[in-house]
Amino acid sequence: MRRSWIDEFSGGSVLVIAAGLLLAVAGVAAMASQPFLQPEIALAFGALIALGELVRVNLPGDRSAAPLGAAGALAYALVGDFEYTETTYAVLQVVAVTSIAIIVGAVPHMAVGQSPRLESLARRVLIAGFAALLFRPLYLDGYLDGISGEGWQLPALMLAIVLFSGMVDALLAALARSGREHSPFASAARDEFSALLGIGSAIGATGVLIALAAAVMGYWALPLFALPLLVAQFSFRRYASIRATYDQTIQSLSRVTELGGYTETGHSQRVAQLAVAIGHEMGLSEADIKDLKYAALMHDIGQLSLTDPIPSGATTMIARDEQRRIASYGAEVIRQSGMERVAHIVEQQTEPFRRPGQPFDANIPVASRIIRVANAYDDFAGGSMESVTRLYALERLREGASDEYDPLVVDVIGRVVERTMLVHA
């Protein structure tokens, strides 16, 4: 199930984009109506932010990041003295410079059809403004005069502001992700805070180092302390590229059953998309979603062991023992590649939610129960967009809920399918 524009601009994403846009407009308006202070410093930091946006990177977890630009915006917000001279610009100038620089850096991407995610751009503007709001009034009003110099208080204050700003950014990202993926806010926040520990710590540390070093080194502080982050960013880009290649390999492997005539075209992809949507809504962690996706893509690979293909590849329609044999064979193939968790999920996908007169088996992974329901739904509905066919498939699942299928998963798939029916109506 492909993400629709409704998902891209729903709930939290709209709030984040609107807040970022309003703040950017306020910053630019203030810059146009008031004297623009210390333009040389603004130009230097603006160039760094624009460069960072130009070389932004797409990270695993469907995240778009501009580490160099984010660090430059934080540094501009936190700069006190610059080459032994006090800076005089206020919060809205930080917002204006950051906003304009982000747009300049994003233009080349848009020119080649790679439009940035507006929610990510808005968050970068909001966090720069938030950090500036915490620091610049204290500096401009002289409250930091007593802790400037070579002491530890100023670096500690900057680090505290960066940490607080990072937490706010994680909450904003979780708000947007929760609305986009229809996942519980708590689970989205958990994933975003986990991601913050990675490149987020490098961004914050670089921003603080540039701000502190600029007091003595001036413009040289920007390239000197930005270079290590740029190198680290390319390492993250390399990791993301390897991860993307791995994903593509799994996608290709999942099509073997289709090419061999064992399953209908697009079946594995549809089951994976549906399973991931269910997993998000049920609050599964990012790591669990990844395993769920891989298992869903390869859930039918055991059918390669069959001499004669099952009609339409619909394993839901065959005997339980045969389902287990196919799943066991597929799990063994996957296990050979080292994906033990994925193999276990595939192996358990054929087990019913509960046997008559017995409690449900808590040892069956949630991912296996999700794939069981998603696979059955696609066996019943296929790739049909017809509402009648989809409603029939949901009714079949509801008839088997509490015995064959996990009733919670059946409830969630009902919401997911009905939502997509509204999109395609």
Buried (B, 14 or more C-beta within 10 A) or exposed (E): BEEBEEBBBBBBBBBBBEBBBEBBEBBBEBBEEEEEEBEEBBEBBBBBBBBBBBBBBBBBBEBBBBBBBBBBBBBBBBBBBBEEEBBEBBBBBBBBBBBBBBBBBBEEBEEEEEEBBBBBBBBBBBBBBBBBBBBBEBBBEEEBEEBBEEEEEBBEBBBEBBBEBBBBBBBBBBBBBBBBBBBBBEBBBBBBBBBBEEBBEBBBBBBBBBBBBBBEBBBEBBEEBBEEBBEBBEEBBEEBEEBEEEBEEBBEBBBBBBEEEBBBBBBBBBBBBBBBBBBBBBBBEBEBBBBBBBBBBBBBBBBBBBEEBBEEBBBBEBEEEEBBBBBBBBBBBBBEBEBEBBBBBBBBBBBBBBEEEEEBEEEBBBBBBBBBBBBBBBBBBBEEEEEEBBBBBBEBBBEBBEEBBBBBBBBBBBEBBEBBBEEEE
